Amino acid sequence: MKSSALPSPAKDFGWHDPGFIHTVVMRGLKPSSSFSYRYGSDSVGWSDQIQFRTPPAGGSDELKFLAFGDMGKAPRDSSAMHYIQDLFQDYIDTGSVYILPDSGGESGVPYETYFPMPTSAKDKPWYSIEQASVHITSMTGPQILSRVSNYSFVLFILFLGSFASSSFSSSLHPLVFNSKVEHLNHTAISEFRVLNRRFLDDCPNPSPYLQISTNSSASGLGDEEYVSVNISGVLRPSKDDWVAMISPSHSDISSCLANGILYAQTGDFEKLPLLCHYPVKAAYMSNDPDYLSCKKKECQKYQNGRCMVSTCGGSLSFHVINIRTDIEFVLFSGGFEEPCILKKSNPLKFTNPNKPLYGHLSSIDSTGTSMRLTWVSGHKEPQQVQYGNRKKQTSGVTTFSQDDMKSSALPSPAKDFGWHDPGFIHTVVMRGLKPSSSFSYRYGSDSVGWSDQIQFRTPPAGGSDELKFLAFGDMGKAPRDSSAMHYIQPGSLSVIQAVADEINSGNVDSIFHIGDISYATGFLVEWDLFLQQISPVASRVSYMTAIGNHERDYIDTGSVYILPDSGGESGVPYENYFPMPTSAKDKPWYSIEQASVHITVISTEHDWYTNSEQYQWMRKDMASVDRSKTPWLIFMGHRPMYSSSPGFLNVDKIFVNEVEPLLLESKVTSLHQLVIGYIFLAS
């Protein structure tokens, strides 16, 4: 049995001794004839006498046969059991054309041992056979179809394989449907995971009257607007009809096998569409209450003054922000599980894809006299920030590429179907400011445009008296329409509104967002959605961050927890979008003082053992705090040290054992709970 970085079921907890497999060839038979047999021995016993029939020889006339796949098995009682269908071959690093763990580590070994076919060699499970007037070629992957020697001898050629070369939706036989319902609870692999194992194709027999249009301006999309997508000419509205917003418009939106596994590696277990390029968002047409009831009826064909063909329609509203690349809307049917394409809209471009957008502030030191501003643009040339009394600074520009994203034996979302061009990230430091003071700024250039004029406030300098700050983690983002998208955090909209209200009331000097920032987890367009969502608050006060598992963790990348939680991002987008006052790249720990508070920010995702570089930095940093100047010492990190909820996923006892003595020595307490938490300060 095979295994990867993680033990496979076949090699570990799923192993069971197979016993001994006996095989023999019965010779001297006649085609299309009946015989009987039994098998065994006097020492171990014999089977019953069994009647069997040989198939017709190749070249004879008639063949009656059954062909099917994906059958599996089911218990004959009310018990539950693990469910695997025909997934006998695929596994990581075993030569299967699909680098997937579908066989659970079997890698074809049990299959080839239990079912010896007339193949040429081991692990080459393709063969052909002729029965009556039929030549049957059986394959498992991209093998070459051999020539049939005599077409007068063989009239029919059948090509059999495990994966469908085309797909369509059809109703199931009642017996199959009832069996499916009866044994639904036995399915360890969800319907979503199993039913997607087919190639995406255009839907069969689409309506010839089908149209998809939008209300967008001919001059292009603005930086933020609601786009109405109108569907008409639908002959039979279905609850499985849905619309996806795709970017860029030339993306490959064919279905991709087992993308459900790739969603799951980021912690998202929702039933999402399995496309080679993940949609920005998607919504079911049934969100329009008039769609399924066909209240928006339109006559398409008249005859003798009577309507002979009428169609239905509906509309959806999508909240669209400037993500620089053009977009298209695609009408699908088949639901998220069996999508097929009905119609595509024309591509829609943004009026100014180079527009400077989503500016956010952060502190660079404890003086309160300098602030960093970071924003995104589609243009790589340096831009400016203009602030205060005619001051200006020129931006540095950076970006990252698909090659910077990480992957393992399985492709990560960030490196594969979740990739989206990040544009160019501009950052600049505004100097010569005063602490606890208000200023205004704008950023951009004459060539690409300017942001609005924005009012912001600097934090108090270290050593002053009062600090009003907000601290939270695990916020993420959510759509402002009725659509579905990868990994939604619906409470984030309420949080941002509450924070904005506090800032408007003058109650906030700084914000600390302690890990699990956007939950993009490899679906990179969602960083733009998050930056746009926080812009009303992050552009006005210092927005400081710490790295979390959903920004950093990935296999073989040096994260202390060997988990795929970042979806292959491995900290790269986070460090580019949120440059903090750290000492070096991929060392995301730092400290800062504001008013009477010294704040030590660490990475729970990098090595924190007592002999690590980060631990030694923590010890030195907290030992250097002047408690007469900053009597409050706050220690911040993403993962909680203590929790009222039991379990390793909440609290890592090893982390507590390593770090707690240092915190007690420094008189600091840190608590974090994913839903509700409490902070206790020790002076």
Steps between C-alpha positions, in 0.01 A plus 500: 500500500613856426518806721594870471604758758188396692439125555246353259202297626624194309842508666375601843165475676310354201730198453351150519680175417376394153573132548613315186361552152485186282460512123485230230408473131238245388591383151335277236162674518265589213367851427134580577469183706402411857724321751522453876789534744598497865821620665698420816667188640430206729708661775321839512165413344323551169268766360150411379463375145452808282356523147666744260491586129787590270470812281468477122823484302616803309345506155169338589174690472329598825632639829279581799692689767467752783740789562510734796737678737503664843300226669679430826322318778251560782422330830203262512401628842453841666866547586731773372827421327772678309407561138735489200375463144733414213796694635753220474800660329576868567749595769776756546844417354395163355487584130124548470414768244276671759719586799223445752468289815179338377608138554593560864846358429388181324661621175352215298661217699183339645314557172762332281536213746127435540414557131776374267409617150670405168747790522857507373671570832455606861368858547408518130130429541388554143396220268263408219281200436258389229169332570263422212500801262637744757857617566525644851791723599536565873730779619579700815659817366648656187609173332497472121209311348648211298381422151236234447642253254187395314195729473310238297549257790422754778213739426490693830774666704430588864738726692469459878664711773438616854462873428225640280615670178174694490220551744134590512230514763225239494256348746600187689318168480261484800681196642833681484350819643339317793821313573690828494260655752495191720877485531573872505605478864768244413685741272820625661580685177225756447276510194676823408835324503387197299264654247758749380713225346409592144604753241312824456325546168238723351155407627306273262223664296527855633219738415560671162348817648737522795658843566716644777556874535605758759413860578864611503603820326658481156790704639585222745456403861562741785711433809193378688150438372212255494469326164162358400535174305189430294413154369229450238385233255496214753266220392503304828620690809678272745602539861842380380557803272764740629720788389872534570714812486831394343824698476686528274253428221738264318533267801463126457163422659483136403440272796806372682498167679527494878520875554283427802810356666682825432222706658508272802873547553431866585230411752208582271254210473221683319350355181664726244526475120788282384646709219860516380498872578300585806227764452521822698145435617187315389126514562205274423236644269241397758619802702267687265158403642340538155734259319370152583137615484567654156333832582729675250348323200584597143354369173763385252285361219153595377278307260164630382505756776561242771817457704647161416827528697539699820813526713590610851761730644648648813766734629767505769693788653875461553713734711808561285823675602800592290724192486688631192440194278189484283205286602223299337179349627428137413162327526532138613253224564548179696561675831843527658542122491444427129556834325456539127517824303189659353610851399777756551475877512732730311816590695468808721802721559567748778516862391833548679672169584807698611310701761679528838269333753458347844752711693569393857725642773744345746754627753871457435627591849396626842539873436165567335681733258503263199231287338523244222237506225452197274266477200434295186508609135509337159797723408860419591647850475560672837222726625478759776331580824423867560430585863507766767626842399607428139719206593544209263682168480555259209395138536706188478335231288489125543289205392508121509449231238339161468846346534523648851203292612575163657366157415540142617426170331150639452483837322414781738217742421743794506723347234218352295132580457486767773769723352414860410745769388561726804595804294768719660528583867620851578630600841637826636582653839352837591752676725501824696167434669399568860364233735132506596428742217274511195621539142365443151653324200433371153699250295548421130633697204382726222533215249292236683283721720481595866314367798255718686638728770503295821521617862715289734634517853842401630524283812640637827876479548644243736515636854189718482196428713195362322453243223165404352536197277303209358638146477342200329584205279332266252294768328516420128254641249150448361312592180269801501249317280321166511777306327711214629877518504790307643519509881251767610519660846158670517569677831787695346267761350350575841846520656622752243188713544543496879868595466412782260245633751765501774748684277236756405444558872871561558538190717776318310873576475609165355369165380675166553376215279664191647509235229260334258479825311302447178442122490591515131698178554624478143203664323696817441231728360353492849791709629361783286153440644641511853711812439197678357291395799744634762595814305248730678675432833854392407552819298431719806691345792799270540397144401758264651494126435642167610533195282269200552473144378277598206770739378812289558460125556581265217680170454881514466522879539645528850176570687504344846161338432524282188151573374368631164294778663634783283408322176857547374531873580766428764504860622593658166182704433471590869853642525458695176160648588580566867864605546557516876811634684671158500872429475495288184286312251314200644586612855163660578556589863540855627424733788368851521415749774194721496427722800558300820485161329781281363354251252698189408362333186619149423437232239344185640566340159882533513734314733445616860695227682745624764800458270338682207586843362149627573510386864832671558357817344193479729720467806716796400205718397298455818807534721570838341162652591523804727200440724526851644438636148270228367354319802271286284651207309267324256608180326313425176498188286239331287448167673351503851712398797195419709146408410176389661455263204699175528706359217837539329356721227423766761810481719842352429631386839854484365481870413371575851780297661766672291380861516299534821802515737640792300167684513464448874852624547409810296161544676287472190181308426361409157162343435327435169177319425373461145148622577518703821811567703624706789827687543649541847779752543766460768712798598 
